[in-house]
Amino acid sequence: MTNNKFVLDWINGVEELLKPKKTVWITGEEAQLEELKNEAIKTGELILLNQELLPGCTLHRSAVNDVARVEDRTFICTSKEEDAGPNNNWKAPNEMYEKLTPLFDGVMKERTMYIIPYSMGPIDSPYSKVGIEVTDSIYVVLNMKIMTRIGQPALDLLGDSNDFVRGVHSTADLDDKERYIAHFPEDNTIWSVNSGYGGNVLLGKKCFALRIASYQGKKEGWMAEHMLILGIENPQGEVRYIAAAFPSACGKTNLAMLIPPEIYRDKGYKIWTVGDDISWMNIGEDGRLYAINPEAGFFGVVPGTNQKSNPNALATTRKDTIFTNVVLNEDDNTVWWEGLDEEAPVNGRDWKGNPWNGLESTEKGAHPNSRFTTAAKNCPCISPEWENPQGVPISAILFGGRRAKTAPLVYESTDWQHGTFLGATMASETTAAIMGDVGVVRRDPMAMLPFCGYNMGDYFSHWLEMGEKLDDKVPKIFHVNWFRVDDEGNYIWPGFGDNLRVLEWILKRCDGEVDADKISIGYVPKVEDINIEGIEDKISKETIKEILSVKPKEWLDDIENIKEFFKQFGDRLPKEMMDELEKLENNLK
């Protein structure tokens, strides 16, 4: 498949270590993938679902001890500890290689080693990057087929270059005490062992597309961000693009696939999904910031996905999807999960494979982190530009969090530096869905805390440098909060499709069409500029005024929390971030 000397030498070294019974190169051809799928169905690794109702769909059950990303077993291995930063678990590269080599030695003696060449990003994009993952899991091969562009085209894109990310994965014994996901940014290498869960083993996803790519971006002058990319088409047929970062449980996928309210649809507004999770951003020839979605699919959380919350995601999963850890309905051989519209099956099997009666069981049937892997091209609202090799031009960047009382519905930064500060101080209050006490503030800068492949202090500096390079063509930066609550704890803003009303104001600000009020924290909309036509029964102008308000005492308390958070970065924290903090404190006082 390739004569690339760097690739062949590396594969030889990997084979010597893993000692596979057999080696198979993944070409990307349908016949080969179909054969592997059938093999996985035969061994029970996959369960074939009802092919009339869910054509091409299968169900997979992971090991009970292997159902999520393992942050405490995830390492960044750089020669200097301070380069990994306080935001990462660190081990010296030689120490980690020594630790993992015995776990990999001969691990594939009785297994087949699959070699998956893949491209992150469209094959013809100058911004795409190549990776090669070796694995002993057919589940990984079939997921990588959906999530990336695999096979010969990726090798052709690589040519004779040495610039590829080397990924080694084995499920080994699924021993959670010996589970490691180790990244070696200086070597362009990822080693993952003793896991079969997607987030730990689909090495193109968070491992490459964020942890390794963020390090590459810093070195090469671009950005790898944990952001959705969304196109908004107005009645005149003009499309503007927004990139947005949200911590988990803040409605990221729902925003990426938003359906406009009827009043907007009637006027001709449309929403186009470019990506739901990761954005690689480069400066284009015209000096503007352009974003590509490096992925080819969606690896989404299933529970709560339904006809109301995200009809587009639901429609996308109706064919050629791999479901992981959901309920099997044995009456019609389909799948079910908590939050789906239909009634729970009586004759089901839960995510562990045990008999499950949805009307009687007190246990959940689907795992809270159950997943779907599905192709982006199947999404009803996928953008015609989603594979544009140059990417799409970004007009605005959004940061968001789940704050009950503090942050207003929307506010705009005063400039790029202040916007970087908004991202750096981004936070959410814990909900019951996240482990820990409810209402605790968790900082998650740019939603990148678990995914930044180097010291986060340096990452903030990189953001500031990118702003300087963009000069007068920087996108405007905003903060949104859909989750303000009243005194009874009810959400005030209707959310879902109505979030478009806020996006409309944001784009009008980008185009200089509306004014704003300057307050202590930035610019907030004038109440009359948030369109509530058609939802007057849900929210009044008076209530809009309330959710745009800022209470200085709550903010001053928050500042103490920010100071504590910033302290850990020491002298790696850019001075500009402390300047912004001081400015905010003075404004509030």
N, C-alpha and C positions, 0 to 999 in steps of 0.2 A: 504493500500500500504506500510505502514511502522509502526514499533513499536518504532521508535526513539523518546524517551521522549522529547528531546530538540525541535525536529520538531513539535511534536503534541502540546506541551505547547505553542510554538510560534504561531502556526495556530489558536489555541483557542483564544489567545489574539487578533490576527488580526480580527478574526470573530466577537468578542465582539465589536471591534471598528467600523468595516465597516458595520456590520449587514446585510449581503447579504440575498437576497430572497432565494438563492439556492447556494450550493457549489459543484464544480465539480473538481475532481482530474484528471490531464492530465496524462494518462498512456503511451502515445506515440504510441498506436496502431492505425494503418491506418484507421480502421473503425470509430473510435471516431473522428479522425481529419477530415475525409471526411464528417461526419455528421455536424461538426462545420462549415466547409467550405460552405456546402449547406445552412446552416442557415444564414451565413453572406451574401450569394448571394441573399437569399430570402428577407432579410431586406435592401439590397442595400449597405451594408458596403463594399462588393466586387462585381465587375462586371465580369461575366464569359466571357473570350475572345474566339476567334475562335479556337475550340478544334482540328480542323484538322491541322491548321497552327501553333498553339501555344498550344500544349497539356498540360493540367494541369495549364495553366497560367490564372491569374486574374489581374484586375486593381482596385486600391483603390485610393480614393480622400480624402486627409486630410482636416481639416477645414482651411479656408483661412488665419486665424491668427496663424497657427500652421504648419510651413513648414520647420523648421530647428532647430538645437541645439540652446539653449538660454543660452549663457555664462553668461549673467548678472543675470540670475535666477538660476544659478547652484552654489551650496555651498558645501564647505568642513567644516564639523562641528567637530572640535577637542576641547578638554578641554582647550588647550592653543592656543591663536591666532597665535603665532609665529611658531607653528608646521604646520599650514596650509600655511603660507608664503605669500609673496606679490603676488605670481602667482595665488592665489585663492581668491574667495569671502569667508569670514569666518563668521560663527555664532556659538555661544556656543551651544553644543548639547541640553541642557535642554531648551534653548530659542527657538531653531528650532522645537523641539518636541511640545512645547507649542503652537507655531504658526500653525503647520500643523495638530495637533490633531483635532481641530474643522472642518478643511476642509475634513478630512477623516471620521469624526463621522457620521455614518449612510449613507455614500455616496453610498452604494450598496443596499439600502433598496428594490429598484425595479429591481435589477440586479443580474446576476449570477457572483459569484466569482470563477475564474479559478485558480487552484493551479498548477504551472508548476515547477516540479523538473527538473534540468538540470545540465549537466556537461560541464564545459569549458575545452576542451582538450579531447583526446581519452579516452574512458571509462577505458581502461587497462593501462593508463599511470600513473607512480608514480608522475608526475608533474601536473596532472589535479586537478581541484577544483570544488566543488559542490555549486550551488546556488538554491534557491527556490524563484520564483516570483509569487505573487498573482496579478491578474489583472481582470478588467471587460471588456476587449477588446478581441474579437476573432481574430482581426487583429494581436494583440500582440502574441497570442497563435500560430498562423500559421507562423508568422515570426520567433518566437523562435524555432519552429520545424525545420526550415531551418538553422538557425544560430548556433544552439547548439545541443547537444545530449540530448533529453528530455525523461521524463517518468521513468518507473520502474528501468532501468539500472542505472540511476543517484542516485536513492535512495539506490540501492544495493551497489553502490560505497561508499556512505556516511556511511552506516552501522549505528552504534550507536554513531557516532562522533557528536560533537557540532560544528565542523569546516565547517559551510556553510554560504553563504552570503544571508541575509534576504532582499528580495526586495518586496516593497509594491507599487503598481501602481493603480491609477484610472484616467480615462479620466475626471471624475467629470463633470463640466459644460464647459470645455475647455476655461475657463476664463483666458485670458493671463495676467491679472493683479494679479491673484492668482496662477500663474504657478510657481512651485518650483521643482527643482531636487536636493535633499539634500543627501549628502553622510556622513555617520558616520563611519569613518575608524576604530575607537576604538571599535565600536559595531558590525562590519561586516554587516552594514545595509545601505540600500538605500531606500529613500521614494521619489516617483515621482507623482505629481498631476497636473491635468488640462492640460495635453498634450496627444496627440495621435501620435505624430511624432516619427518615429523609433529611432533616436539618443537619445531621451529623455525617451523612454519607453521600449525599448528592453534592459532591465537592465543588461543582460549579456555582452553587447557590451562595449562601452566606460566606462560606470559606473562601472561595475565589472572588466572587463578584463584589464582596464588601471588604473582608479582612485583608486579603492579599492586594486587591485592586485599590483600596484606599492608600496603601503603602506605595503602590506603583504610581498612583495619581499624584501623590505628594512629590515623588521624584521627577515625574514627567510633566507636571503642570496641568493636570486635569482633576476632576472630582468624581469619586465613587460614593454615592449617597443612598441611604435607605429611604427612598422617596418614590411615591407614585407619580405618574405623568398623565395629565388629563388635558384634553382639548375641548374648548367651549366654542361652539359655532353660534354666531348671532343671526338674527333674521336677515341680515345683508349677505350672509354666506361667508363672513370672515371668521377665521378660527384663531384663537389665542391659546397659548399653552401655559399650564401651571404645573410646577413640581411641588410636592407636599410631603412633609415628614410628620408622622404621628407615632407615639409609643404604642405598644400592643393594647388591644381592647379600646381603641379610640376611633374605630370605624374607617380604617384606611381603605380596605377593599371596597367598602360600600361607597365611599366618595369617588374612588377610581372608576366605578361603574354606575355612577349616579343616573337616575332617570329624572328629567326635568318635570316640575309640577305641570299639570294640564294647561294652566294659564300661560306658561312659557312655551310649552309644546305647540300650542295654538298659534303663537307668534312666530314659530319657526326655529326656536332654540334647539340645539342638539348637543349631546355630550359624546365625546370620543375618547375611548381608553387607549392610551399608548403603553402604559405599564402600571402594575398594581403594587410593586414592591421595591424595585431597585432602579436607580437612574445613574447613568454615567454621563457626566457633563464636560464638554470641551468648548473652548473658544473657537468659533467659526472664523472663516476668512473675512467676514464683515465686522468682526470684533464683538459679536453678540454671543451669549451663552446658549449652546445647543445640547439637547439631551437625547440619548438613545436608551432604550430598554434592552439591557444585555441578555434578557431571558426570552425564551420562546413559549413559555407556558406560565400557568399560575399554580402555586403550591399553597392552597388556601385552607384556612381553618373552617371545618364543616359546621359545627353546632351553631345554631342561630341563623344559618343561611336559609332563607325562605322567600316566598313570592313577594312579601312586603319589604323585607330588609334588603334583598339584593336579587331581583328577578333575573338580571343579566348573568350573574354568577351561576345561579341555578340552571339557567338555560345552557350555559357553557358546559356544565357537567353531564349533559344528557347523552353524550356519545364519547367514545374513546378516552374514558377517564379511569384512573386508578384511584379507588377509594381505600383509605387506610383507617382501620380501627373504628368503623361504624357498625350499626346493627344490620344483620342479614335478615330480611323478611322471607321466611321459608315458604310462605303461601304462594308468592309470585316471583321469588328469586330476585327481589330488588333490594334497595338499601333504604335505611331510615336513620334519623338522628334527632336529638332533642332540638326543638325549635323549628322543625320542618312542619309544614301546614297540616299534613295528613295525621290521622290518628295513629298512635303507636301500635305496632303489630302485636298480636297475642301470641302468634307462633313464630318467634324470632330467635336469633342467636346474638348474644351481646358481642362486644368488641373482643372479648377473650375467647369466643367460640362456644360459650355455655348457653343452654336453653334459656330463653328470656321472654317473659310475658309483660308487655308494656303496660297493661292495665293493673297488674298486681305487684310488679317489682318495685322495691324502694330504691334499688340501685340504678344508676344511669346506664343506658344501653350502649351509647357511643362514648368513647373516651373524650373528655373535654378538649383535648388537643388532636382529635381525629382530623384527617386531612383529605383533600381531593387534589390530584395532579391532573391538569387538563390543559389542552393546547390553546394558546391565546387566539389563534385564528378562528376558533369555534365561538368566540365571544360575539354576541349580536351587536355590541357597540364598539368593536375593535376599530381603531382609527385607520383610515386608508394610508396614513403616514407612519404606521407603527414600525415598518421595516425600512423607512427612508434611511439610506446609508449615512446621510449628513446629520440625521437627527431632526428634532423640531426645536424652533427658537423659544426660549423660556421668557415669558413676560413677567411672571411673579413667582416667588417662592413662599410657601406657607409653612409655618410651624404650628403645631397644635398640641393640646394636652387636655386632660380631664380635670378641670378645676371647679369645685362646687360653688365657690364664692369669689375667688380672687380675680382671675383674668376675665376681661370683658369678652363679649361675643366676637369682636374683631378689632384689632388695632394695627396701625402701620408704623414701621420703624422710620426714623428720621433720615437714615442713610445706610449704606452697606455695613459699616462698622457696627452701628447700633443693631442692625438686623442680625449680624453674626452673634452679638450679645444675646438677642432674643432666642436664637437657636441654642447657644451655649447654656442658657439658664432654663431651657424647656423642662417642664415637669408634669407629672400626673399624680393624682391622688389615688391610692390603691382602692380597688373595688374587691368585692368578694371573689371575683374571678382570678385575682392575683394573690399568691401566698402572702401572708403577713396581715398586719392590722389594717382594717378599713380606714381610709382617710389619711394615711401616712403619705407625705410628699416624697416622691421618688424623682430625682433628677435623671434625665436621660437626654443629654445634649444631642440635638439633631436626630433623635431616635437611634443614635449610633453607639451608645455606651457599650453594648455587648459585641459590636461589630467593627469597631475601629481597630485596624491592625497595627497601630503604633500609639505613642503617647498623645493623649487627647489635647494636652497643652499645645503640642506642635500642630495638631489638627486644626485648632482654632487659628493659629498663625497662618496655616495654609489657606484657610477661608479668607483671611484678611489680604493675603498676597493675591488671591484670585480676584478679589474686588478691585485691587489696584490695576491689575492687568486689563480688567473689563472697562476701567476708566468711566467714560460717560454712558456706557451701554449696559450698566448693571441692572439686573431685574430688581424690581421693588420687593421688599421683604415684609411679610405680614405674620401676625399671630392670630389664631382662631381658637375659640373654645365653645363647642356645641353643648357643653355639659353644665352650664350654670343651673343651680336649683333654687327653688323657693324655700320658704321656711318649713314647708311640709316635706321637703326632699324630692319634689317633682321637678322634672326637667322643664325649663321655661321655654326654650327654643324648640320648635317642632322637629327640626333635624331632617334626616334622610334627603329627599329631593329638594326640600326647601332650603337646603344649604346653598343651592344655586343662587339664591337671593343675595347671599353674602359674597359669593364669587363674582356676581354681576357688579357689586360695588367695588370690589378689588380691581376688576378690569377697567372700570371707569376711572379709578384713581391712576392706573397705569397709563391711560390715555389722556389724563388731565381734564376729564369731563366733569368731575365733581370736586367740590372743596371739602375740607375736613376740619375738625376742631383740634387744635394743638393742646394736649394736656400733659400731665407730669410723665406719662409713660410712652408717649408718641402721639400719633394722629388717630382720632376715632371718627366714625361717620357722623354727619349731621343726621338726626333722627329721621328727618323726612327723606333722606337718600337711601334708606333701607326699604325696599319695596315690599309692602305687606298686602298687596292687592290679592284678594281671594282667600286670605287666612286671617281676616279681621276677627273672626269668631274665636281664633286660637290665641291671638296675640295683639295687643294694642300698641299705639305709639308710646303710651306711657310706660308700658312694659319694656319696649325697645330701649327707652331712655334708661330704665333700671339696669338692663343687661349690658349697657355700654358704660355704666358708671364704675368708678374706681374708689375703693375705700382705703385711704392712705395707711391706716393702722395695720390692716391685713397685709398690705404690700411691704411695710417696714418690717413686720415679722418675717415675711418671706425673704427679705434681704439678708437677715441673719443666717437663714438656711443656705442662701447662695454663697455667703462668705465662707461658711464651713466647707461647702462643696468645692469651692475654688482653691481652698488652702492646700488640698492634697497635691495640686499640680506644681506647687513651689515656684521656682524661677522659670519653669517651662510655660507658665501661664502668661500670655502676651499682656503687656502693660495696658494695652487698649481695653481689655476686658475689665480691669480694675477701674480704669477711667470711667467707663460706661456705668459701672456699679455706683461709683461715687456721685456721678451726675444724677442718676436715678434717685439716690438717697436724698440728695440736696433738693431735687424737684419735689419729692414727696413731703419733705419737711417744710 
